[in-house]
């Protein structure tokens, strides 16, 4: 099997795979967090939010782009908010409790903060300055 490495097609494929892995990492964090956020409430929810913030920041740092922070945030938001919706039988996974609010709102704020911090880091790195 003759596979050329270093070509543009390989680079695009690897970049896409890395973004897909970041999305899945965020989705898995959302899936696990949705069931475990109430442990040591509300401290458990806050810990899950800080882990999401770290994942987004590390993703942005590793990919050297804002998209590295965006994809784990999207994965987390999709997983968490889908699991917070009630089903026809009436059961809800993320309840309307203090821990549930800390988890959903705190995770959203942490993901948006990570995206904002990565935009700021990108602006500093490229030399873009506000007037």
N, C-alpha and C positions, 0 to 999 in steps of 0.2 A: 504494500500500500504506500503510495507516494503522496505524502501530505506536505505541502509547502508551508513553512512557517514564516511569519514576519510580513506577510502580504496584507493588503488592505482588507480583504475579505476575512481573514483570520482575526484581525484587530477588531473589526465590527462585531464578529461573532462572540469574541471574548468579552467585549464591552457589554453587549446585550445580555450575556450570561451573568455577568457581574451585577447588572442592574436587576435582573430577575432574582438572583440570590438575595439581594438587599430587600426586594419586595417580599420575598418569602420569609426572610428573617423578621421583618416587621409584622407580617401576618401571623407567624408562629408566636411572636411575643403577644400579639393581640388575642390569639386563641388561648394561650396559657393564662395570660393576665385576666381574661374574662371569667375564668373559673376560679382563679386563686387570689383575686384582688382583696377579698374580705379577710384574709388571714392577717391577724394582728392589726385589725382595722383601726384607723385609716393608714397606719404606717406601711402596711403591705402595698396598698394602692400607690402611695408616694414612691416606694422603692421601684415598683414597676414603671412609674413615670420617669424616674431618673435613669433607669436602664434604657428606656426608649430614647431619652435625650442623648445618652452616650452612644447608642447605636447609630442614631442619625448623624451625630457629629463625627464619629469614626468613619461612617460611610462617605461623608462629604470629604473628609481628609484623605481617605484611601483613593477615591475616584477623582479627587482634585476638581470637584464641580458641585454645584448646588443640587444637581440631580441625585448625587450620592446621599444627600439628606432627605430628599423628597420621596424617593421610592420606599424606604422603610416606613416613613410617616404615612404614605398612602396605604401600604399593606396593613399597618396597625389600625388606621381609621376604618378601613373596609371591614376587617375582622371584628373589631370591637363594636362598631355601630350596628353591624348586621346582627351580632349576638345580643345586642341590647334591645332589639325590637321584639315585641311580644309575638307569640305564635298563636294559632287559632285555638289551641287548648288553653291559652291564658297564662302559660308559664313564661317567666322572664329570667334570663341568666344574670344580667347585671341589674340589680334592684335599685330602686330609688331610695338609697340610704346614703349616709355620709361617705362611706367608703366607695360606693358606686359613683357618686358625684366627683369625689377626689380622683378616681381612676379615669373617668371619661373626660372631665374638664381639664384635669392636670395633664393627662396624656396629650390632649389636643394642644394645650399651651406649650408643653415641652417640645412637641414636634414642630410647632410654628416657631418657637424660640431657636431650635436647632437650624431650621431653614434660614431664619434671619441672621443668625450668627455665621452661617456658612456664606451667605451673601456678603456680609461685612468682611469676612476673611478673604473672599475672592476679590472684593474691591481693593483691599489693602495690597494683596499680592499682585494685582495687575496695575496698580497705581492710579485707579480711579478715585478722585477726591470730590467731595461735595463743596460747593462754593458758599 
